[in-house]
Amino acid sequence: MRSTIWVSCTIISPGVEQSYERAFEYYEQAARLGYADAQFNLGVMYGQGKGVTKDVQKLREWWTKAAAQGEKNAIKNLKLINS
């Protein structure tokens, strides 16, 4: 959770230059360390194509990892896109 809060602050804080590419790097590091919220947010970035090339397969991959850890948004969104 701490990693997600910090990355979110770097995206939307006044006086901080907005960089989706930099946010992607931080989310990716946290996601690879196993943080479910970062895995979910990394999937969102892949889905929106912000900071990275849009890739639905990678979106599913990261949301599946997050869902396996019980991340509620990932579980809900996977159900929606798989129906």
Summary of the structure (lengths in Angstrom):
residues: 83
radius of gyration: 12.3
end to end distance: 28.9
largest distance: 41.7
contacts: 241
relative contact order: 0.14
helix: 73%
strand: 0%
